[in-house]
Amino acid sequence: MAIAYHGAPAAAAYAVDPARPIDRLGLFALWLTGAISGFVLFEPAPYEFVMLLAMLLFMQIGLTLRAGLAPLLFLMILQNIGYAIAVVPVISEPDTAKWVAVSAFLSIGTVFLAAVVIDDTERRLNVLLKGYIVAAAITALIAVLAYFKALPGYDRFLLYGRAASTFKDPNVFGPFLVLPALILLQRVVYAQRFHQTLLNGFVALVIAAGLLLSFSRGAWGHFALSAILTLGFGFVTSRSPNERLRIVLLAALGLVGIALFIVALLSIEQVANLFKERAALVQDYDAGQTGRFGGQRLGAMVALDNPLGIGPVQFTRIFGSEAHNTFVTSFLDGGWLGGVIWIVTALVTLALGLRQVFVHAPWQRTYIAIYAAFVGEVAESYIIDVHHWRHYYLTMALVWGLMLAQRKAQDSVAVTTR
């Protein structure tokens, strides 16, 4: 096992060598981690087992745990201490221990992925995101085929007439597609060759179809917000007037293309009917004491009365509905400690990450898309529970990892210029 700490001699970690078999296996494990992330029909999901394999490989390759990761590690530990305390009284209840175990593993995975992309950043980041895009394209294609009943056993990929694909809930499937859609949007905008535009544009349309057919209002809003931030930050950080003009023109053309694509889908009666129903700002199940907003208020009152929390999945078991708010649910699942730490983690990541948006780096464009996606994830967590969204943790890990990768690069330049 080779684990190096910031400040230790360079020889404490293996040099990165893509030609070495174990390093190639590590890159494949990263790709597979992204590629398997879209298959979450049960817990633990295949993602956890592949992540464990990747961890074991990178322990042999050499994993650098830098001091900059200490805040994230500390927050993850406190978060899971809150869960561990809250679960004790209900440990015998179904699924509670499993929920805490999965949460702990996802937290470990967050720190692991952040540490991995600090070194050999461009190669590892690109491999991981390639896998993620493959997962998004496959799951979106499954969603489209299932929705139009062109897939054997199509009904297992649908829920309430909405495309859920290989997820348990359309409201998780839709947001999963946002980051890959943003990456492809950037590739279309910045493509240097026409065939790249066509290929990335086609894959983007498949993913856009899956996103639309999820009929998730949160995912639609998430994508709209994140796309605006991606293009807006890209415009502001660009140093070329020609590139800025290109962003504006292609963004406009992209909006027209997406609009025409949506119109084409809405020409299909079953799509149009469900779209009209889902496009309403407030659904029947949103209002009332047992609705989404009523559940949020009730959850907040229960959380105030229980400083140690009531334990994972207990709110749904007791009241027959969910709180539909991650910030509220974090207090229920992890007590006041867990609730406060969840909010602090999100805010610290957003604050530190925003500064990094404007720092020039080889991966700056990709970082902008990742950060914009995370902003959307945090915003959407106000109306849904994202505690076990693998893509939430993956996106947060990349925000931290790329911030520290840039700091490492700056430190290296400072040393060489002395």
N, C-alpha and C positions, 0 to 999 in steps of 0.2 A: 504494500500500500504506500502511495506517495502523496502526502498532503502537505502543502507548503503554506506558510503564513506570511503575510506582508511584513517585509523587513528581514526575513530569513534569507540565507544565501541562495543565489539562483540555482545552485546545484541541487537544492532540496527537492526540486520538481523536475520531472522529465521534460526535455525539449519537445516541442510539438513537431511531429514528423508525419505528414499525411501518407507517406509511403509505407510506414510501419504498420503491420497487420492490426495491432491492437488499436492504433489511432484510427484506422479505417473502420474498424468495428465500432469505435466510439462515435464516429460521424454517422454511421448507419443507425446506431441506437438513437441518436438525436433525431434523425429523419423519421424513424419509426415512431418515436414519441409523438411527433407532430401528426404523423399519418394515422395513428390509432386514436387520437384524441377525439375523433368524431363518433365514437361508438360507445355510448353510455346508456345502455338499456338496463343495466343492473350495477350494483355496487358490492364489493370493489369492482371497478371497471378494468378492462384490459390495459388502459392507460397506466394504472398504478403498477402493474406487473412489468410493463415495458420500462417505466421510469426506474423501477428498482434495478432492472438489468443495466440501464444506463449508468446509474449510480455506482454499481459494482465495477463496471468497465472504467469509469473515470477515476475511481479510487486507484486503479492500477496504472492508468495513463499519467495521473498526477493532477490533483485538484487544488487550486490556490484559494484559500479562504482569507480574503483581505479584510483589513480593519474596517473598511467602509461598509462591509456587510453586517457589522455588529448591531447597528440599530434595527435592521430588518430581522435579524435573528432574535434579538431581544424581544421585539414586538410579537413575533410568532410564538415564542415561548410563553409570554404572558397570556396571549390569546388562548392557548391550549391549556394553561393552568386554570383559566376561567371555566373552560369546558369540563375539565377533569373534576373541579369542585362541584359544578352544577349537576353532573351526571351521577354522583355518588348515591343520592336518595332514590334514583330511578334506574339504577344500573341493571335491575332485573327485568325492566320493561323491554319489549321487543325493539330491536334495531338501535337502541341508545348507545350501547358499547361500540357497535359497528360504526355509527355516525361519528363518534369521537375519534375512533381509530383512523377513519378516512380523512377527517379534518386534520389530524396530526400529520398524516403522510403527505397531504397536499401542502401543508406548511413547510415540511422538510423539502419537498420537491421545489417549492418556490425559491428557497435559499440555494438549493443545488443548481437549478437552471440559471439563476443570477450569477453564481460563481463560475459556471461553465462558460458563459459568453464573455466573461472578462478577458479571457485569453483566447488567442486565435479567433478574434471576434467576428470578422467578416465571414470566414468560412463556416464557423459553427452556426452563426445566426442564419445565414442563407440556407444551410442544410435543414435546420429546424423549421424554418418558414416554408420551404419547399414541401416538406411533409405535411404541414398544416394546410397548405393550399390544395394538395392532393386530397386530403380528408374532406375539405370543404366542397371540392368539385364532385367527389364521389357521393357524399351525403346529399348534396343538392340534386344531383342527377337521380338518385334513388327517390327523393321527395317528389320530383316532377313526374317521374314514371309512375310512382304509386298514386299520386293525386289523380292522374288520368287513367288509372286502372290498367296500365300497360306493363305491370310487374306482377309475377305470380305471388300470391299472398300479400297483395298490396295493402290490405286493411291493417296489417300489423305495423305499418309505417305511417298510419294516420291516427289522429285523435280528434274526435268531435268534428270530422270533416276537414281538418287542417293537417298540413304536412308536418309530421314530427320526425320523419326519416328514422335514423338510428338512435334517436334520443327518446326519453320517456315523455317529454313535454315539448310542444311547438315553441313555447316561450323560452326554452333553453336552446333549441335548434336554431332559431332565428338569430339571436345574438352571436352564436358560435361563428356564423358566416361573415360577421362584420369586418374583422381584421383582415382576412384573406381578400374580401371585396375591396378594402382600402388599398392594400398592396397592389392589387391588379389595376385599380384606378390610377395609382401613381405610375405604374408601368405603361399604361396607355398614354398618359399625359406626357411622360418623359421619353417615350420610345424613340429611338433613332432610326429604326427601319420599319417599313410598312408592314412586313410580315409579323413583326413583334406586336404591332398594334392590333392586327387581326386576331392573332392567337390569344393574346391576353384579353382582348375585348370579347372574344367568344366565350372563354372560361368565365369571365366576369358576368356575362349575360346568364349563363347557367346558374351561377351562384345567386344572381339577382332574382331569378325565377324561384329558386328555393326559398329565398328570403321573403318574397312576396307571398308565396303559397303557404308559408308558416302562419300567415295572418296574425302575426304578433305585433300589436301596436307599439309595444315597447321596443322591439327590434327595429321597426321602421323608424321610430324616433331616434333610436340609438345610431342607426346608420346615417340618418340625415345630419345629426349633430356632429358625428365623427368625420363625415365626409367634408362638411363645411370647415371644420378645424384643420383637417389634412390639407385641403387646398389653400385655406387662408394662411396657415403657417408656411406652406410651401411658397406662396407668393411673397410673404414678408421676408423670409430668409433668403430668397433668391438674390443673387448678385448681378444677374443679367437682365436688362430690360427686355431683350428678345424672349428670354425664358418666361418672364412674367406675362408677356403678351400671349405666349403659347399656352400658359396655364389658364388664362382667362378664356381664350378662344376654345380650347379643347374641353374646358369645364362646361362651357355653354353648349357645345356640340354634344357632350356627354349627357347633359340634362335633357336635351332634345331626344337623343337616342333612347335613354331610359324611359322617357315619357311615351315615346312611340311603342316601345316594347311593352310597357304596362297597358297601354290602350289596346294593343293586340291581344294580350292575355284577358283583358276585361271584355273583349268581344265574345268570349266563351261564357255562356250564361251562368254555369255553376260557379265560375270564378267571380263574375260580376255580382251575383247575389250575396255570396259570402263576404266579398270585399265591402259592399254597401253596409252590411251588418257590422263588420269589424271596424269600419272607418269611423263609426260614432265615437265621440270622445269619451262618453260614459256608457258602459254597458249595464244591463240589468243587475248583474252580479257585483257591480262596483258599488252601488248605492245600498242604503239600509244598514241596520245594525249588524247583520251577518255578511255584508258585502265586503269588498276589498278595503274601502276606506273605514268602514266600521271595524273591521278586523285590526287595522292599524291602531285605531284609538283604543280598542280593548286591549291589544297587546301592550301598548304603552302603559296603560293603567296597571296591568298585571306585573309588568317589569318594575314599576315604581314600588310595588308592594313586596317585591322579592329580590333583595340585594344580591343573593347568591344564585338567582335564576331559578327556573323551574325544570331545567333539563332539556336536552335535545328532543325534538319531535313531540314534546308534551303538549304544547299549545294546540296543535291540530288534534291530538288525541282527546283532550279535555273539551275543547270548544267546537270541534267538528269542522273547522276552517283554518286557513293559514293567516298569518299576520300581514303577508304581502309587503313586507318592508324589511330589508336586511338589517338596517340600523336598529329597528325595534327587535327583530328576531335575535340579533347578537346579544342583546340584554337578556332575553328569555333563555337562550341556549347556554350563555356563559356568564350570567350575572352582570353586575355593574362593571366588574373588571373586564370581562369579555366585550361588553358593549362599548366601553370607553376606548379600549385598545383597537377594536375594529375601526371606529371612526378616526382615531389618531393615525392608524396605519394608512387609511385611504387619503387623509388630508396631507400627511407628510409626503407620501408618494406623489400626489398631485403637485404639491408646492415645489419639491426638489426637481421633479420631472419637468415642470414648466421652464425652469431656468435652462435646462439642458437642451430644450428645443432650439434655442438660439445659438448654441455652440457648434461651430463648424467641425464636422467629423466625416469620415468616409461613409458612415452609415446614417448620416443625419436624416435623409429622406425617409428611410425605413423607420428610424426612431420616431419621427413625427407621426407616422401612421399608427405606430404602436401606442404612443402616448395619447393620440386622439381617440383610439379605440378604448383605452383605459378610462378616459374621461367619460365616454358613453356608458361604460360598464358601471362606473360609480353612480352616474345619474340614473341609470335604469334600476340600480339596486334599491332606489327609493320606493319602487312599486312592485318589487319581486324579491324573493330570497335567492341570493347568488352564492350562498355559503359553499356549495359543492360544485360550482361551475368550474371545470378544469381550465377553461380559457380565461377566466378571471385571474386565477393564480398564475397562469403562464404569461399573460400580458403584464401583470405586475412584476413578475420576475425579470422580464426583459427590460422593463423601464429601469429597474435597479441595476441590472447587469450592464446595460449600455452606458448608464451614467458613470459607473465605476471604471468601465473600459476606457472611457474618454479621460477620466482622471489619471488612470495608469499611463495612457499615452502622453499626457501633459507632463507627468513626473519624469518619464523617460527622456523627453525633449529637454527638460530642465537639467537633468543630470549630464546629458551629452554636450550641452552648451556651457557648462562650467569650465 
